[in-house]
Amino acid sequence: MSLPAVTPVSPAELEARLRLHRLPELGPARFKKLLEAFGSASKAISAPASAWHALGLPLACSEARRSTEVRDGASHALAWLERPGQHLLMWDQPDYPAMLAQISDAPPLLFVAGDPGILEKPQLAMVGSRRASRPGMDTASAFSRSLAGAGFVITSGLALGIDAAAHQAAIDIGGQTVGVLGTGLEKFYPQRNRRLADAMIASGSAVLSAFPLDTGPSAGNFPRRNRIISGLSLGVLVVEASVASGSLITARLAAEQGREVFAIPGSIHHPGARGCHQLIRDGAVLVETIEHILEALRGWQQQPLFTEMCEVTTTHPLLMLLHAAPLTSEALVDASGWALPKVLAALTELEMDGRAVCENGRWFARVS
């Protein structure tokens, strides 16, 4: 689809786009269709109903555009944008995330609380069960710490379980993380993770939504949220999920978008491992260490969007493991697959460089 030329959005055009965004039955494709047909949201809003009908748009869209509810909602969004740390990214503007812009039906508007700049950094999505096991939560935390320590922004859906563990671990190590909501930013769901979202924003991370600010939870919106999670990311890591999990939807969407899909295996007796095993049978990369992820992502080095990622893949593999958790040299042998002499030699170099330290028999990564 050809897009309008990139020009600054005037206050009147911004208000018109916010009104269009609130219309019933007007998804990304129809939103863009209107802008292409009329040249701007302002002209679309003022066009006659017959012109909307000629484009095949539902009657409900045309009738609602001038309603008080739609006008008031747009005005409220404009007031929301006046506050510090609250932003709106638009699909045809330079600050829109480049990875997300690549997918079909990319959301025309993104409300962002926090730092929108991190959306241009290399992201890896981590998703999984809301009712994860304790080992699953620990695994999610360990991988998130390791990946965030290696330079990835950790992206997830701010749900309970695996999502929350991944977000929290990234913050704990001083990394960055992005939460994508299936509701509007003023109708946060689930409320139990509200404090986590606030901590993410305060620490320099971000929470975003493609829905109007007052959109409440609706089952049909969460697959749309999942599409954004995978669209922002270089790949999706599924940590623990049943075969009926929404995480498998995210993985399927990632594959359709040309992203990498990773899955961590588990016990054949654990229902939470069956979704991951299904993904592996379907072609997902079986992941046991962070190196399996980095190896799969090296193909992205030929793409312009991977420029920053090249620095990530040069991070020392033993440091990646130590960012996840302190380990003995013997445990590093098991985790890395390296021979003991190679591990000991590498640890000596890291210690001399001031990048690792041994205390009470365990090695720790030094955070610079």
URFENGI-V345022 format. One record per residue. N is the residue number from 0. OMEGA is omega in degrees with one decimal (none if undefined). Layout:
BEGIN
[[N & OMEGA] [N & OMEGA]]
END
This chain:
BEGIN
[[0 & 176.1] [1 & -176.5] [2 & 176.0] [3 & 176.5] [4 & -178.7] [5 & 176.6] [6 & 177.6] [7 & -178.7] [8 & -179.9] [9 & 176.2] [10 & 179.3] [11 & 179.4] [12 & 177.6] [13 & 179.2] [14 & 179.4] [15 & 178.7] [16 & 177.9] [17 & 175.9] [18 & 177.1] [19 & -176.5] [20 & -176.9] [21 & -173.9] [22 & 177.9] [23 & 176.1] [24 & 179.1] [25 & 178.8] [26 & -177.3] [27 & -177.2] [28 & -180.0] [29 & 176.6] [30 & -178.4] [31 & 177.8] [32 & 178.6] [33 & -179.6] [34 & 178.6] [35 & -177.1] [36 & -173.8] [37 & 178.2] [38 & 178.1] [39 & 176.3] [40 & -179.9] [41 & 179.1] [42 & 178.8] [43 & -179.2] [44 & -175.8] [45 & -179.0] [46 & 179.0] [47 & -179.3] [48 & -179.7] [49 & 179.5] [50 & 175.7] [51 & -179.6] [52 & -179.4] [53 & 177.3] [54 & 179.2] [55 & -179.0] [56 & -177.8] [57 & 178.8] [58 & -178.7] [59 & 178.5] [60 & -176.9] [61 & -176.0] [62 & -174.4] [63 & -170.1] [64 & -179.2] [65 & -177.3] [66 & 178.4] [67 & -179.0] [68 & -179.6] [69 & 178.2] [70 & -178.7] [71 & 178.7] [72 & 177.5] [73 & 178.3] [74 & 178.4] [75 & 178.9] [76 & 177.4] [77 & 177.4] [78 & 177.9] [79 & -177.7] [80 & 178.9] [81 & -175.2] [82 & -179.3] [83 & 174.4] [84 & 179.9] [85 & -167.4] [86 & 173.0] [87 & 176.8] [88 & -176.5] [89 & -168.0] [90 & -177.6] [91 & -179.5] [92 & -173.4] [93 & -176.6] [94 & 177.4] [95 & -176.1] [96 & -175.0] [97 & 179.5] [98 & -178.2] [99 & -179.5] [100 & -178.6] [101 & -173.5] [102 & 175.6] [103 & -179.5] [104 & 173.3] [105 & -177.8] [106 & -177.0] [107 & -179.6] [108 & 174.9] [109 & 172.7] [110 & -176.2] [111 & 170.9] [112 & -176.5] [113 & -175.5] [114 & -179.3] [115 & -178.3] [116 & -177.2] [117 & 179.2] [118 & 176.6] [119 & 178.7] [120 & 179.4] [121 & -178.0] [122 & 171.1] [123 & -179.8] [124 & 173.9] [125 & -177.2] [126 & 179.4] [127 & -172.8] [128 & 172.3] [129 & 179.8] [130 & -174.9] [131 & 175.3] [132 & 177.1] [133 & 176.0] [134 & 178.4] [135 & 177.5] [136 & 179.6] [137 & 178.6] [138 & 178.5] [139 & 179.8] [140 & -177.9] [141 & -179.7] [142 & 179.6] [143 & 177.7] [144 & -177.5] [145 & -178.9] [146 & 177.7] [147 & 177.2] [148 & 178.7] [149 & 175.2] [150 & 178.2] [151 & 164.1] [152 & -178.2] [153 & -176.2] [154 & 179.4] [155 & -171.2] [156 & 179.0] [157 & 174.4] [158 & 174.1] [159 & 174.5] [160 & -173.6] [161 & -179.4] [162 & -176.8] [163 & 179.5] [164 & -179.7] [165 & 178.1] [166 & -175.4] [167 & -178.4] [168 & 178.3] [169 & 177.6] [170 & -175.5] [171 & -177.8] [172 & -179.1] [173 & 178.3] [174 & -179.3] [175 & -175.7] [176 & -179.0] [177 & 175.7] [178 & -179.6] [179 & -176.1] [180 & 172.8] [181 & 177.1] [182 & 172.4] [183 & -176.4] [184 & 178.0] [185 & 175.5] [186 & -171.0] [187 & 178.2] [188 & -1.6] [189 & -177.5] [190 & -179.3] [191 & 179.9] [192 & 179.3] [193 & 180.0] [194 & 177.3] [195 & 178.7] [196 & 178.2] [197 & 178.8] [198 & 177.5] [199 & -179.2] [200 & -178.1] [201 & -176.7] [202 & 178.3] [203 & 175.4] [204 & -175.0] [205 & 171.8] [206 & -176.0] [207 & 177.1] [208 & 174.9] [209 & -175.7] [210 & 173.9] [211 & -171.2] [212 & -174.9] [213 & 179.2] [214 & 178.5] [215 & -179.4] [216 & 177.7] [217 & -174.3] [218 & -177.2] [219 & -177.5] [220 & -174.7] [221 & 171.6] [222 & 176.4] [223 & 174.7] [224 & -179.2] [225 & 178.8] [226 & 178.9] [227 & 178.4] [228 & -178.9] [229 & -178.6] [230 & 179.1] [231 & -164.2] [232 & 172.9] [233 & 179.8] [234 & -179.4] [235 & 176.1] [236 & 176.5] [237 & -172.9] [238 & -179.2] [239 & -176.2] [240 & 172.9] [241 & -179.2] [242 & 179.5] [243 & -174.1] [244 & 172.8] [245 & 178.0] [246 & 178.1] [247 & 173.7] [248 & 178.0] [249 & 179.7] [250 & 179.3] [251 & 178.2] [252 & 178.2] [253 & 179.4] [254 & 178.8] [255 & -179.4] [256 & -179.4] [257 & 177.9] [258 & 176.1] [259 & 175.5] [260 & -179.0] [261 & 178.2] [262 & 178.1] [263 & -178.3] [264 & 178.3] [265 & -179.8] [266 & 177.0] [267 & -179.5] [268 & -176.6] [269 & -178.9] [270 & -179.1] [271 & 178.2] [272 & -171.3] [273 & 177.3] [274 & 177.9] [275 & 178.7] [276 & 177.4] [277 & 178.6] [278 & 179.4] [279 & 176.3] [280 & -179.0] [281 & 174.7] [282 & 177.1] [283 & 177.4] [284 & 176.1] [285 & -173.6] [286 & 172.5] [287 & 178.2] [288 & 178.6] [289 & -178.5] [290 & 177.5] [291 & 178.2] [292 & -178.3] [293 & 179.0] [294 & -179.6] [295 & -177.2] [296 & -177.8] [297 & 176.7] [298 & 178.7] [299 & -176.7] [300 & -179.8] [301 & -176.9] [302 & -178.7] [303 & -177.3] [304 & -176.2] [305 & -173.8] [306 & -179.7] [307 & -176.6] [308 & 179.1] [309 & 178.4] [310 & -178.7] [311 & -174.1] [312 & 176.2] [313 & 176.8] [314 & -176.9] [315 & -176.6] [316 & 177.9] [317 & 177.1] [318 & 177.2] [319 & 178.8] [320 & -178.0] [321 & 173.9] [322 & 179.7] [323 & -179.0] [324 & 174.0] [325 & -176.6] [326 & 171.2] [327 & 178.3] [328 & 178.5] [329 & 178.0] [330 & 176.9] [331 & 175.0] [332 & -179.2] [333 & -175.0] [334 & -175.5] [335 & -174.9] [336 & 178.5] [337 & 173.7] [338 & -177.3] [339 & 179.3] [340 & 179.8] [341 & 178.7] [342 & -178.1] [343 & 178.7] [344 & -179.7] [345 & 179.3] [346 & 177.9] [347 & 178.8] [348 & -179.4] [349 & 179.3] [350 & 178.9] [351 & 178.9] [352 & -178.9] [353 & -177.5] [354 & 177.7] [355 & -179.6] [356 & 178.6] [357 & 178.5] [358 & 178.6] [359 & 175.3] [360 & 179.5] [361 & -179.5] [362 & 179.3] [363 & 171.5] [364 & 176.5] [365 & 179.4] [366 & -176.8] [367 & none]]
END
